[in-house]
Amino acid sequence: MKLKSFFLFLIIACFFIADADAQLFYSQGPLAHTFSIVARDPDTGELGVAVQSHWFSVGTSVTWGEAGVGVVATQSFVNPSFGPRGLALLKNGLTAQQAVDMLIKNDEGRDVRQLAICDSKGNVAAWTGKKCIPPAGDIQGDGFSCQANLMSTDKVWPAMAKAFKDSKGQPLAERLIAALEAGQSVGGDIRGRQSAAILVVRGESTGKIWKDRLVDLRVEDSDYPIKELARLLKVHRAYDHMNAGDLAVEHNDMKLAMKEYSTAEKMFPDNAEMKFWHAVTLTNIGKLDEALPIFKKVFEMDKNWAELTPRLIGVGQLMVDDAELKKILAQQ
């Protein structure tokens, strides 16, 4: 046990020595005065972080996360290194509180930093430096932390916490956005709005990064970034059904594919691509007559879909004979 602790100490010591430049008081990082939330879903184990700020592309500097490890929000006078270094500390066995303590202790700019971490077990910890621009503060609950600085009112982070707790039972991503909406509803950033971001990762890593990042969305520059982020999340959910439909096609399960494509189409009835693949799936399971009116709507929306259609035959994505293809193309 003592040997293990000694090696952990060496790893951490080397880590901070190697990154000493990141401890400078005034770095070249952005001034991301903002409000954010880090959290864990106790049912799924998912970990998430979401943020909004009157600063361009806030997600590139504030939000960090890794499946099976934790999530980090680093803001105010941002020390961007807190993201990757905080995750590294968690991977080496430290709790959220221990990681926050170590990062802050070794940072000369601690008084102007704001930092929050949630680890894979749902432990949370936060720091608000005494020189963060007020109103500034943080609040913790069961498996989450809300934090804000340079706000129009000190009601922002308590409102976020209440919204997160009140939305229990919803998916984590939706709960994170509900928290942002609540923070904005009571005033939000005193400077206004510009960008927002959300990141949700699995509670346990699959070893495949592309599978571990469940939601990764950013609004870089908008008058209503949270509203746009919520819209993008809805699109994301719809395309999850599209992806599930594609997977079903790969496994030749056309019934399931039709169900998934149909669900996506109902979520976004004006989306031509979702309608198109629904029509293709109907055709492939022998329901061409039901597919023809859908093809007609798609071709009216964009004639390029009619040009694409014959190309699917040679690669096995559309199973029709010449006569059936003519019927489809006649819908133009």
GUMI-716863 format. One record per residue (C-alpha): residue number from 1; x, y, z. Coordinates in Angstrom, 1 decimal, decimal comma. Example, Ala and Ser with C-alpha at 12.3 -4.5 7.8 and 13.67 -1.06 7.14 Angstrom:
BEGIN
- 1|12,3|-4,5|7,8
- 2|13,7|-1,1|7,1
This chain:
BEGIN
- 1|0,0|0,0|0,0
- 2|2,8|2,4|0,9
- 3|4,6|1,6|-2,3
- 4|1,5|2,3|-4,3
- 5|1,1|5,7|-2,6
- 6|4,7|6,5|-3,2
- 7|4,4|5,8|-6,9
- 8|1,2|7,9|-7,1
- 9|3,0|10,8|-5,4
- 10|5,8|10,5|-8,0
- 11|3,3|10,5|-10,9
- 12|1,5|13,6|-9,5
- 13|4,8|15,4|-8,7
- 14|6,2|14,8|-12,2
- 15|2,9|15,8|-13,7
- 16|3,0|19,3|-12,0
- 17|6,7|19,8|-12,7
- 18|6,2|19,0|-16,4
- 19|3,3|21,5|-16,6
- 20|4,8|24,3|-14,5
- 21|4,1|26,9|-17,2
- 22|0,4|26,4|-16,7
- 23|0,6|27,8|-13,2
- 24|1,4|31,3|-14,3
- 25|-1,0|33,9|-12,8
- 26|-2,0|35,5|-16,1
- 27|-2,1|32,9|-18,9
- 28|-3,1|33,4|-22,5
- 29|-6,4|31,6|-21,9
- 30|-9,8|33,2|-22,5
- 31|-11,7|35,2|-19,9
- 32|-14,7|32,8|-19,8
- 33|-16,9|34,5|-17,2
- 34|-19,8|32,2|-17,3
- 35|-22,2|29,8|-15,6
- 36|-21,9|26,0|-15,8
- 37|-22,9|22,7|-14,3
- 38|-21,1|19,3|-13,9
- 39|-23,1|16,2|-13,0
- 40|-23,5|12,5|-12,9
- 41|-26,7|10,5|-13,7
- 42|-27,0|8,0|-10,8
- 43|-29,2|5,6|-13,0
- 44|-27,0|5,4|-16,1
- 45|-23,6|6,5|-14,7
- 46|-23,3|9,1|-17,5
- 47|-21,2|12,2|-16,8
- 48|-21,9|15,6|-18,2
- 49|-20,9|19,3|-18,3
- 50|-22,8|22,2|-19,8
- 51|-22,0|25,9|-20,0
- 52|-23,2|29,3|-21,4
- 53|-21,3|32,5|-21,6
- 54|-21,0|35,9|-23,4
- 55|-17,8|34,7|-24,9
- 56|-17,1|33,2|-28,3
- 57|-16,8|29,4|-28,4
- 58|-16,9|28,9|-24,7
- 59|-17,0|25,1|-24,9
- 60|-13,4|24,9|-26,3
- 61|-12,0|26,1|-23,0
- 62|-14,5|25,4|-20,3
- 63|-15,9|21,9|-20,8
- 64|-13,8|18,7|-20,4
- 65|-14,7|15,1|-19,9
- 66|-13,7|11,4|-20,2
- 67|-15,8|8,3|-20,0
- 68|-15,3|6,4|-16,8
- 69|-13,2|9,3|-15,3
- 70|-15,2|12,5|-14,8
- 71|-16,0|15,9|-16,1
- 72|-14,5|19,3|-15,5
- 73|-15,6|23,0|-15,9
- 74|-12,8|25,5|-15,7
- 75|-13,8|29,2|-16,0
- 76|-13,5|32,8|-14,9
- 77|-9,9|33,7|-15,7
- 78|-9,5|30,3|-17,3
- 79|-6,7|28,0|-16,6
- 80|-7,3|25,6|-19,6
- 81|-4,8|23,1|-18,2
- 82|-7,3|22,3|-15,4
- 83|-9,3|20,3|-17,8
- 84|-6,8|17,7|-19,0
- 85|-4,8|17,8|-15,7
- 86|-8,0|17,4|-13,6
- 87|-9,0|14,3|-15,6
- 88|-5,5|12,9|-15,3
- 89|-5,6|13,3|-11,5
- 90|-9,0|11,4|-11,4
- 91|-7,5|8,6|-13,5
- 92|-4,7|8,3|-11,0
- 93|-7,2|7,6|-8,2
- 94|-7,9|11,1|-6,7
- 95|-11,4|12,1|-5,8
- 96|-13,0|15,2|-7,2
- 97|-12,2|17,2|-4,0
- 98|-8,6|16,0|-3,9
- 99|-8,2|17,0|-7,6
- 100|-9,6|20,4|-7,1
- 101|-7,5|21,0|-4,0
- 102|-4,3|20,0|-5,8
- 103|-5,0|22,1|-8,9
- 104|-5,8|25,2|-6,9
- 105|-3,0|24,8|-4,4
- 106|-0,4|24,8|-7,3
- 107|-2,0|27,7|-9,2
- 108|-0,8|31,3|-8,4
- 109|-3,9|32,6|-10,1
- 110|-6,2|30,7|-7,7
- 111|-8,0|33,9|-6,6
- 112|-9,4|34,5|-10,1
- 113|-10,2|30,9|-11,0
- 114|-13,5|29,1|-10,9
- 115|-13,4|25,3|-11,1
- 116|-15,8|22,4|-10,7
- 117|-15,2|18,6|-11,0
- 118|-17,5|15,6|-10,9
- 119|-15,8|12,2|-10,7
- 120|-17,1|8,8|-12,0
- 121|-18,6|8,0|-8,5
- 122|-20,6|11,2|-8,4
- 123|-18,3|13,0|-6,0
- 124|-18,3|16,8|-6,7
- 125|-16,1|19,6|-5,7
- 126|-15,8|23,3|-6,7
- 127|-13,7|26,4|-6,1
- 128|-14,6|30,0|-6,5
- 129|-11,7|32,4|-6,1
- 130|-12,2|35,4|-3,9
- 131|-11,4|37,8|-6,8
- 132|-13,8|36,3|-9,3
- 133|-16,0|39,1|-10,5
- 134|-19,3|39,1|-8,5
- 135|-21,9|38,0|-8,3
- 136|-19,9|34,7|-8,2
- 137|-20,4|31,4|-6,4
- 138|-21,1|27,7|-6,5
- 139|-23,6|25,2|-5,0
- 140|-23,4|21,5|-4,7
- 141|-26,0|18,8|-4,5
- 142|-26,3|15,0|-4,9
- 143|-24,0|14,3|-7,8
- 144|-23,8|17,8|-9,3
- 145|-22,3|21,2|-8,9
- 146|-23,5|24,6|-10,4
- 147|-21,1|27,6|-10,6
- 148|-21,2|31,1|-12,0
- 149|-19,3|34,3|-12,0
- 150|-19,9|37,8|-13,5
- 151|-23,7|37,3|-13,3
- 152|-26,5|39,8|-13,2
- 153|-27,7|38,3|-9,9
- 154|-26,7|35,8|-7,2
- 155|-29,8|33,8|-8,0
- 156|-28,3|32,2|-11,0
- 157|-26,5|29,1|-9,5
- 158|-29,3|28,3|-7,0
- 159|-31,9|28,4|-9,8
- 160|-29,7|26,1|-11,8
- 161|-29,5|23,6|-8,9
- 162|-33,2|23,7|-8,4
- 163|-33,9|23,0|-12,1
- 164|-31,5|20,1|-12,2
- 165|-33,1|18,5|-9,1
- 166|-36,6|19,2|-10,4
- 167|-35,9|17,5|-13,7
- 168|-34,9|14,2|-12,1
- 169|-36,0|11,2|-14,3
- 170|-35,1|12,9|-17,6
- 171|-32,0|12,1|-19,6
- 172|-28,8|13,8|-18,2
- 173|-28,3|16,0|-21,3
- 174|-31,8|17,4|-21,0
- 175|-31,4|18,0|-17,3
- 176|-28,1|19,9|-18,0
- 177|-29,8|22,2|-20,5
- 178|-32,8|22,7|-18,1
- 179|-30,2|24,0|-15,6
- 180|-28,7|26,4|-18,1
- 181|-32,2|27,6|-19,0
- 182|-33,0|28,3|-15,4
- 183|-29,8|30,2|-14,9
- 184|-30,6|32,4|-17,9
- 185|-34,2|32,9|-16,8
- 186|-33,1|34,7|-13,6
- 187|-30,6|36,9|-15,4
- 188|-27,6|34,9|-16,5
- 189|-24,4|36,6|-17,6
- 190|-24,6|40,4|-17,0
- 191|-23,0|40,9|-20,4
- 192|-25,6|38,9|-22,3
- 193|-25,4|35,7|-24,3
- 194|-23,1|34,4|-27,0
- 195|-22,1|30,7|-26,9
- 196|-23,0|27,4|-25,1
- 197|-21,8|23,8|-25,1
- 198|-22,7|20,4|-23,7
- 199|-20,7|17,3|-23,3
- 200|-22,0|13,9|-22,0
- 201|-19,8|10,8|-21,7
- 202|-20,4|7,2|-20,6
- 203|-20,1|6,3|-17,0
- 204|-17,8|3,4|-18,0
- 205|-15,4|3,6|-20,9
- 206|-15,7|1,1|-23,8
- 207|-12,2|1,9|-24,9
- 208|-13,6|3,5|-28,0
- 209|-13,7|7,2|-27,8
- 210|-16,3|7,5|-30,6
- 211|-18,7|5,4|-28,6
- 212|-17,9|7,0|-25,3
- 213|-18,9|10,6|-26,2
- 214|-22,7|10,4|-26,2
- 215|-23,4|14,1|-26,7
- 216|-20,9|16,7|-27,8
- 217|-22,6|19,9|-29,1
- 218|-21,5|23,5|-29,3
- 219|-23,1|26,8|-30,3
- 220|-20,2|29,1|-31,0
- 221|-21,9|32,4|-31,7
- 222|-25,6|33,1|-31,3
- 223|-28,1|35,6|-29,8
- 224|-29,9|32,6|-28,1
- 225|-27,2|29,9|-27,6
- 226|-29,1|27,8|-25,0
- 227|-32,2|27,8|-27,2
- 228|-30,1|26,7|-30,1
- 229|-28,3|24,1|-28,0
- 230|-31,7|22,6|-27,0
- 231|-32,7|22,5|-30,7
- 232|-29,4|20,7|-31,6
- 233|-29,9|18,2|-28,8
- 234|-33,4|17,3|-30,3
- 235|-31,8|16,9|-33,7
- 236|-29,1|14,8|-32,1
- 237|-31,7|12,5|-30,6
- 238|-33,5|12,2|-34,0
- 239|-30,2|11,2|-35,7
- 240|-29,6|8,6|-33,0
- 241|-32,7|6,9|-34,4
- 242|-31,3|7,4|-37,9
- 243|-28,1|5,7|-36,9
- 244|-30,0|2,9|-35,3
- 245|-31,9|2,5|-38,5
- 246|-28,7|2,3|-40,5
- 247|-27,4|-0,3|-38,1
- 248|-30,6|-2,3|-38,5
- 249|-30,2|-2,2|-42,3
- 250|-26,6|-3,5|-41,9
- 251|-28,1|-6,5|-40,0
- 252|-30,9|-6,9|-42,6
- 253|-33,5|-6,1|-39,9
- 254|-35,8|-4,0|-42,1
- 255|-38,7|-4,0|-39,7
- 256|-36,5|-2,4|-37,0
- 257|-34,9|0,0|-39,5
- 258|-38,4|1,2|-40,6
- 259|-39,3|1,8|-37,0
- 260|-36,2|3,8|-36,3
- 261|-36,4|5,9|-39,5
- 262|-40,1|6,5|-38,9
- 263|-39,4|7,7|-35,3
- 264|-36,7|10,1|-36,5
- 265|-39,0|11,4|-39,3
- 266|-41,8|12,1|-36,8
- 267|-39,4|14,1|-34,7
- 268|-38,4|16,3|-37,7
- 269|-41,2|16,0|-40,4
- 270|-39,5|18,6|-42,6
- 271|-36,2|16,8|-42,8
- 272|-35,9|15,4|-46,4
- 273|-33,2|12,9|-45,6
- 274|-35,2|11,3|-42,8
- 275|-38,2|10,9|-45,1
- 276|-36,0|9,5|-47,9
- 277|-34,6|6,7|-45,9
- 278|-38,0|5,9|-44,5
- 279|-39,2|5,5|-48,1
- 280|-36,2|3,4|-49,0
- 281|-36,9|1,1|-46,1
- 282|-40,6|0,7|-47,0
- 283|-39,6|-0,2|-50,5
- 284|-37,1|-2,8|-49,4
- 285|-39,7|-4,6|-47,2
- 286|-42,1|-4,8|-50,1
- 287|-44,2|-1,7|-49,4
- 288|-43,5|0,3|-52,5
- 289|-47,0|1,7|-52,7
- 290|-46,6|3,3|-49,2
- 291|-43,2|4,6|-50,2
- 292|-44,2|6,4|-53,4
- 293|-46,0|9,3|-51,8
- 294|-43,0|9,8|-49,5
- 295|-40,6|9,7|-52,4
- 296|-42,8|12,4|-54,1
- 297|-42,5|14,7|-51,1
- 298|-38,8|14,3|-50,9
- 299|-38,2|14,9|-54,6
- 300|-40,4|18,1|-54,3
- 301|-38,2|19,2|-51,5
- 302|-34,9|18,6|-53,4
- 303|-34,5|17,0|-56,8
- 304|-31,0|15,7|-55,9
- 305|-32,6|12,9|-54,0
- 306|-34,1|11,6|-57,2
- 307|-30,6|11,7|-58,8
- 308|-29,2|9,8|-55,8
- 309|-31,9|7,0|-55,8
- 310|-30,6|4,8|-58,7
- 311|-27,1|4,8|-57,2
- 312|-28,4|2,9|-54,2
- 313|-29,3|-0,2|-56,3
- 314|-25,8|-1,2|-57,3
- 315|-24,6|-1,1|-53,7
- 316|-27,5|-3,1|-52,3
- 317|-29,2|-0,2|-50,5
- 318|-32,3|-0,2|-52,6
- 319|-33,7|-3,5|-53,8
- 320|-35,9|-2,8|-56,8
- 321|-36,2|-3,9|-60,4
- 322|-36,3|-1,6|-63,4
- 323|-40,1|-1,3|-63,4
- 324|-40,1|-0,4|-59,7
- 325|-37,3|2,1|-60,1
- 326|-39,3|3,8|-62,9
- 327|-42,3|4,1|-60,6
- 328|-40,1|5,8|-58,0
- 329|-38,5|8,2|-60,4
- 330|-41,9|9,1|-61,9
- 331|-42,7|10,8|-58,6
- 332|-40,5|13,8|-59,7
